[in-house]
Amino acid sequence: MLTRPRRRHRIIHKIPGQIYLWLAILIFGGSSAVTRKLTEIGAQHLIDGRNPISLCNVLFVGNLCALIVLIIIYWRQWNKTTLKQLSRKDWLSLTIVAILSGAIAPGLFFQALALTNVNNVVLVGRLEPPLTLALSVWLLKDRVNFWEVVGAIAAFIGVTLTIILEPKSQAMMDVGGFHVGLGEILAVVGAVALAVSTIIGKQHLSKIPLGIYSIFRTALGTVIFFFIALTLYGKEHFMDVFSPLLWQWMLIYGVVIVVLGQSFWIQGLKACTVSVVSLVGSFTPIVGIIAAYLILQEAPTLAQYVGGSLIVVGIFLSQLGIRRKISPRAAASKVASTQAEQKVEGGMGFKGI
């Protein structure tokens, strides 16, 4: 007779891996809209003029929740034997990647959410995959095919149109004769930081165990972000981090957006092939735009329709190129390594958490 844990374990493994992936993408895609909604709720319940559910508080507490999930799943990889195999160069590369992708990029994207539409942040975040592709060709001498190049160009043009066709507002800067929103600029810098971290990871961290890579990046990124925010905004910025209102909503955010999102994603990575994960992950921006409309009633603007259409075309052209490029054996392999996860997430752009 099966015990309850074994029965639950068997049921979990009976669920197709693609179901986990799609659930994760629904959560990741909707996370930006949910984050903006939470800050709006916080703005309606100010504490001495401060928003207790500030973007910094949400990012900091959300990262702590993510760290707990990763430790539960990957703690066995943190053993003396494995850690002794890492060189100083490995730790230095891990540190740089953690700072770029675990602190600077999320901080920039979250700040962008405070300054511009969620749809703009989602679409501009798609700048990362073509940047990563260009840097891979330039620095790592990776080979790309025609469809990957065309897809990257289409996505890049789409992002550019989304930025420059946006209606003028007060929060805009004059850049080369074009009026560009500050939020969009921050999202662009965040995408560049993610692309650079992906290249460093590809070059130096491909053999690092996935658990060590994920936990270290999240842990150090959270600490670095905390001290950067303290330096920029002062200690008063985190005064409400223990606010009951914040934790009331962060329990929901932490459990649904972070814990379930990360758990579904990791389970899907373990069960699905590289080609399947790459294809499902490419739908993240589409889900993000739909979520912004349903949660925030944020209808796409003309600039977002034009730019977004080109970005979607670029995504599917890139997927066509990836499928032709990957060998049948590699396409059928599971995402069980740091290198494979970096390849998949580099094509997704910012996941939103």
MARTOR-15818 format. One line per field, with one value per residue (C-alpha): x, y, z; residue in one letter. Coordinates in Angstrom, 2 decimals. Layout:
u = [X; ...]
v = [Y; ...]
w = [Z; ...]
residu = [A; ...]
! end
This chain:
u = [0.00; 1.34; 1.89; 0.57; 3.98; 4.60; 1.09; 1.57; 4.99; 3.47; 0.65; 3.15; 5.17; 2.04; 1.33; 2.91; 5.92; 4.38; 1.52; 4.05; 5.78; 2.56; 1.49; 4.91; 4.68; 1.19; 2.60; 5.80; 3.97; 1.40; 3.87; 4.65; 0.96; 0.40; 3.38; 2.01; -1.44; 0.07; 1.84; -1.47; -3.09; -0.23; -0.70; -4.25; -2.98; -0.03; 1.88; 3.05; 3.07; 5.02; 3.79; 4.27; 4.03; 6.79; 8.49; 11.70; 9.87; 8.11; 11.37; 13.31; 10.70; 9.94; 13.63; 13.74; 10.76; 12.48; 15.66; 13.79; 12.28; 15.67; 17.34; 14.61; 15.04; 18.83; 20.40; 22.02; 24.28; 25.87; 28.33; 32.07; 33.05; 31.22; 32.24; 35.94; 35.83; 34.99; 37.96; 38.42; 37.61; 34.32; 33.37; 34.32; 32.15; 29.30; 29.58; 29.47; 26.48; 24.69; 25.20; 24.04; 21.12; 20.19; 20.39; 20.91; 18.61; 15.61; 16.03; 16.01; 12.99; 11.04; 11.91; 10.78; 7.42; 7.01; 7.60; 5.94; 3.25; 3.62; 3.29; 6.30; 8.42; 7.36; 8.07; 11.31; 12.51; 12.47; 15.62; 17.64; 17.40; 18.66; 21.38; 22.43; 22.50; 24.63; 27.07; 27.27; 28.28; 30.74; 32.42; 31.82; 31.91; 28.60; 27.12; 23.62; 21.36; 19.34; 16.07; 17.72; 19.26; 15.99; 14.07; 16.55; 16.42; 12.62; 12.51; 15.09; 13.12; 9.94; 11.49; 12.86; 9.44; 7.78; 10.13; 10.21; 6.51; 5.30; 3.22; 5.11; 4.84; 6.57; 8.72; 10.59; 14.13; 15.52; 17.88; 19.34; 16.33; 13.84; 11.72; 12.30; 10.67; 12.88; 11.12; 11.93; 15.58; 15.80; 14.25; 16.80; 19.70; 18.17; 18.00; 21.65; 22.65; 20.83; 22.41; 25.92; 25.32; 24.09; 27.27; 29.48; 27.50; 27.87; 31.60; 32.55; 29.69; 28.49; 29.90; 28.66; 25.89; 22.48; 21.63; 24.82; 24.34; 20.67; 21.03; 24.20; 22.76; 19.53; 21.17; 23.97; 21.67; 19.20; 21.93; 23.48; 20.08; 19.34; 22.55; 22.18; 18.66; 19.94; 22.66; 20.36; 17.23; 18.35; 17.34; 13.84; 13.12; 12.79; 11.08; 7.81; 9.32; 7.58; 4.25; 1.27; -0.30; 2.86; 3.12; -0.60; -0.17; 3.36; 2.15; -0.08; 2.59; 5.30; 3.29; 1.62; 4.03; 7.36; 6.99; 4.52; 6.11; 9.62; 8.41; 6.38; 9.28; 11.87; 9.55; 8.89; 12.62; 13.27; 10.51; 10.73; 13.22; 15.21; 13.13; 9.81; 10.95; 12.30; 9.02; 6.78; 9.05; 8.72; 5.06; 6.01; 5.60; 2.23; 0.97; 2.37; 0.39; -2.84; -2.31; -1.76; -5.12; -7.03; -5.50; -4.82; -7.17; -4.04; -4.97; -2.03; -1.22; -0.57; 3.18; 2.80; 0.64; 3.17; 6.27; 4.67; 3.57; 7.13; 8.47; 6.04; 7.06; 10.70; 10.02; 8.52; 11.17; 13.82; 12.06; 12.09; 15.82; 16.46; 14.56; 16.59; 19.84; 19.45; 20.38; 17.70; 19.73; 20.18; 16.54; 15.44; 17.74; 16.36; 17.17; 19.33; 22.36; 23.22; 24.22; 20.85; 18.86; 20.90; 20.16; 16.43; 16.14; 18.34; 15.66; 12.84; 14.00; 13.21; 10.80; 9.31; 10.26]
v = [0.00; 3.43; 6.04; 9.57; 11.08; 8.31; 8.68; 12.44; 11.91; 9.51; 11.95; 14.80; 12.72; 11.70; 15.33; 16.17; 18.47; 20.91; 21.56; 22.71; 24.92; 26.60; 27.20; 28.76; 30.98; 32.15; 33.11; 34.71; 36.58; 37.96; 38.85; 42.37; 43.29; 41.77; 43.70; 47.00; 46.17; 45.52; 48.89; 50.55; 48.84; 50.04; 53.60; 53.50; 52.58; 54.91; 54.84; 58.35; 59.18; 56.02; 53.16; 49.97; 47.83; 49.63; 47.94; 47.59; 45.82; 43.50; 42.63; 42.12; 39.91; 38.09; 37.23; 35.85; 33.60; 32.45; 31.71; 29.49; 27.50; 27.05; 25.92; 23.33; 21.94; 22.18; 22.10; 18.70; 20.22; 22.47; 19.90; 20.15; 17.89; 20.00; 23.36; 22.40; 21.86; 25.54; 27.79; 31.45; 32.33; 30.41; 32.33; 35.64; 34.88; 33.75; 37.00; 39.18; 37.26; 37.49; 41.26; 41.80; 39.36; 39.04; 42.68; 45.32; 43.97; 43.16; 46.49; 48.37; 46.49; 47.04; 50.75; 50.87; 49.47; 52.53; 54.91; 53.42; 51.00; 47.32; 46.55; 48.75; 47.00; 43.59; 44.51; 46.42; 43.48; 41.46; 43.36; 40.85; 37.83; 39.66; 41.35; 37.98; 36.52; 39.40; 39.17; 35.38; 35.75; 38.56; 37.31; 33.55; 32.99; 31.11; 30.07; 31.29; 30.57; 32.86; 32.60; 33.42; 36.56; 37.68; 36.98; 38.97; 41.92; 41.90; 41.82; 44.62; 46.82; 46.03; 47.13; 50.29; 51.20; 50.55; 53.08; 55.87; 55.76; 56.11; 59.31; 62.18; 62.63; 64.57; 61.57; 61.59; 62.52; 63.78; 61.10; 61.76; 63.82; 61.18; 61.53; 58.40; 57.59; 57.13; 53.86; 52.52; 53.56; 51.69; 48.61; 48.79; 49.00; 46.07; 44.03; 44.85; 43.74; 40.43; 39.88; 40.52; 38.19; 35.48; 35.76; 35.58; 32.57; 30.84; 31.49; 30.65; 28.93; 26.19; 23.45; 24.92; 22.76; 24.34; 24.40; 26.26; 28.72; 29.45; 29.73; 31.84; 34.19; 34.71; 35.04; 37.43; 39.35; 39.94; 41.18; 43.46; 44.88; 45.60; 47.59; 49.42; 50.50; 51.58; 53.68; 55.30; 55.83; 55.63; 53.30; 54.83; 53.04; 49.68; 51.02; 49.27; 45.91; 44.30; 46.07; 43.71; 45.03; 44.20; 40.69; 40.08; 40.54; 39.16; 35.85; 35.61; 37.02; 34.85; 31.63; 32.05; 34.17; 33.07; 29.66; 28.10; 29.88; 28.68; 25.18; 24.72; 26.06; 23.77; 20.75; 21.58; 21.97; 18.52; 16.86; 18.60; 18.87; 21.98; 22.63; 22.39; 24.67; 27.22; 27.28; 27.59; 30.24; 32.41; 33.08; 35.02; 38.53; 37.61; 36.43; 39.61; 41.88; 39.91; 40.02; 43.80; 44.18; 41.80; 42.93; 46.62; 47.33; 48.54; 48.38; 48.35; 51.66; 52.06; 51.97; 48.75; 47.15; 48.01; 47.12; 44.11; 42.63; 42.79; 41.32; 38.38; 37.79; 37.90; 35.39; 32.82; 33.32; 32.81; 29.65; 28.36; 29.04; 27.39; 24.25; 23.97; 24.63; 22.19; 18.63; 15.98; 14.61; 18.04; 18.97; 15.79; 16.35; 17.57; 20.96; 19.59; 21.86; 25.48; 25.85; 24.54; 26.78; 29.84; 29.04; 28.79; 31.82; 33.90; 33.45; 34.34; 37.72; 38.92; 36.44; 39.14; 37.95]
w = [0.00; -0.99; 1.70; 1.18; 0.23; -2.32; -3.72; -4.03; -5.66; -8.20; -9.04; -9.54; -12.00; -13.91; -14.80; -18.19; -17.97; -20.45; -18.01; -15.41; -17.97; -19.10; -15.50; -14.79; -17.89; -16.89; -13.49; -14.81; -17.55; -15.11; -12.36; -13.62; -13.74; -10.29; -8.91; -10.26; -8.81; -5.37; -5.39; -6.29; -3.30; -1.10; -2.40; -1.04; 2.46; 3.05; 6.34; 7.22; 3.52; 2.56; 0.39; 2.47; -0.67; -2.54; -5.49; -3.48; -0.65; -3.10; -4.88; -1.65; 0.05; -3.22; -3.63; -0.09; -0.92; -4.12; -2.18; 0.27; -2.63; -4.32; -1.08; -0.47; -4.00; -4.45; -0.97; -1.60; -4.27; -1.63; -0.30; 0.39; -2.51; -5.10; -3.62; -3.56; -7.33; -7.91; -8.63; -7.70; -11.29; -10.98; -7.82; -9.42; -12.47; -10.22; -8.27; -11.40; -12.78; -9.41; -9.28; -12.88; -13.11; -9.44; -8.31; -11.01; -13.75; -11.49; -9.70; -13.02; -14.33; -11.11; -11.15; -14.79; -13.68; -11.46; -14.38; -17.45; -18.62; -17.83; -21.56; -22.33; -19.71; -21.05; -24.67; -24.08; -21.98; -25.21; -26.18; -24.17; -26.56; -29.70; -27.63; -26.22; -29.72; -31.06; -28.14; -28.52; -32.17; -31.43; -28.26; -28.21; -31.99; -31.87; -35.18; -36.03; -38.98; -41.22; -39.28; -35.96; -37.45; -39.09; -35.88; -33.79; -36.22; -36.22; -32.41; -32.16; -34.58; -32.66; -29.36; -30.99; -32.43; -29.08; -27.49; -30.08; -31.08; -27.50; -27.02; -25.39; -21.62; -18.87; -17.86; -21.16; -22.14; -25.43; -26.79; -30.23; -31.28; -30.05; -26.93; -24.83; -21.51; -18.45; -17.65; -21.11; -20.71; -17.40; -19.03; -21.85; -19.36; -17.44; -20.66; -21.41; -17.89; -18.36; -21.77; -20.42; -17.46; -19.84; -21.94; -18.84; -17.68; -21.04; -21.12; -17.54; -15.69; -18.03; -15.76; -12.47; -10.93; -11.48; -7.77; -6.79; -9.67; -8.83; -5.05; -5.13; -7.77; -5.84; -2.41; -3.36; -5.72; -2.87; -0.52; -3.17; -4.12; -0.45; 0.02; -3.30; -2.31; 1.14; -0.49; -3.06; -0.97; 2.67; 5.48; 5.57; 2.28; 4.06; 7.20; 6.27; 5.31; 8.32; 7.71; 8.24; 5.01; 3.05; 4.45; 4.03; 0.29; 0.10; 1.49; -1.56; -3.90; -2.37; -2.48; -5.88; -7.93; -6.47; -4.83; -7.28; -10.26; -9.43; -8.46; -11.67; -13.75; -12.19; -12.44; -16.10; -16.80; -15.35; -17.38; -20.78; -23.58; -24.50; -27.65; -25.78; -22.93; -25.43; -27.36; -24.29; -22.76; -25.87; -24.97; -21.81; -23.34; -24.88; -21.50; -19.92; -22.27; -21.73; -17.95; -18.03; -19.77; -17.49; -14.18; -14.82; -17.76; -19.55; -23.24; -25.69; -27.37; -31.11; -30.44; -28.47; -31.18; -33.89; -31.87; -30.21; -33.54; -34.85; -31.61; -31.84; -35.48; -34.36; -31.57; -33.90; -36.58; -33.89; -32.73; -36.29; -36.45; -33.07; -34.10; -37.29; -35.46; -32.56; -33.37; -32.74; -29.84; -28.21; -28.80; -27.05; -24.06; -20.73; -19.21; -16.41; -16.53; -15.94; -19.60; -20.82; -18.47; -19.51; -23.15; -22.48; -20.20; -22.51; -25.17; -22.80; -21.57; -18.06; -16.41; -14.21; -10.74]
residu = [M; L; T; R; P; R; R; R; H; R; I; I; H; K; I; P; G; Q; I; Y; L; W; L; A; I; L; I; F; G; G; S; S; A; V; T; R; K; L; T; E; I; G; A; Q; H; L; I; D; G; R; N; P; I; S; L; C; N; V; L; F; V; G; N; L; C; A; L; I; V; L; I; I; I; Y; W; R; Q; W; N; K; T; T; L; K; Q; L; S; R; K; D; W; L; S; L; T; I; V; A; I; L; S; G; A; I; A; P; G; L; F; F; Q; A; L; A; L; T; N; V; N; N; V; V; L; V; G; R; L; E; P; P; L; T; L; A; L; S; V; W; L; L; K; D; R; V; N; F; W; E; V; V; G; A; I; A; A; F; I; G; V; T; L; T; I; I; L; E; P; K; S; Q; A; M; M; D; V; G; G; F; H; V; G; L; G; E; I; L; A; V; V; G; A; V; A; L; A; V; S; T; I; I; G; K; Q; H; L; S; K; I; P; L; G; I; Y; S; I; F; R; T; A; L; G; T; V; I; F; F; F; I; A; L; T; L; Y; G; K; E; H; F; M; D; V; F; S; P; L; L; W; Q; W; M; L; I; Y; G; V; V; I; V; V; L; G; Q; S; F; W; I; Q; G; L; K; A; C; T; V; S; V; V; S; L; V; G; S; F; T; P; I; V; G; I; I; A; A; Y; L; I; L; Q; E; A; P; T; L; A; Q; Y; V; G; G; S; L; I; V; V; G; I; F; L; S; Q; L; G; I; R; R; K; I; S; P; R; A; A; A; S; K; V; A; S; T; Q; A; E; Q; K; V; E; G; G; M; G; F; K; G; I]
! end
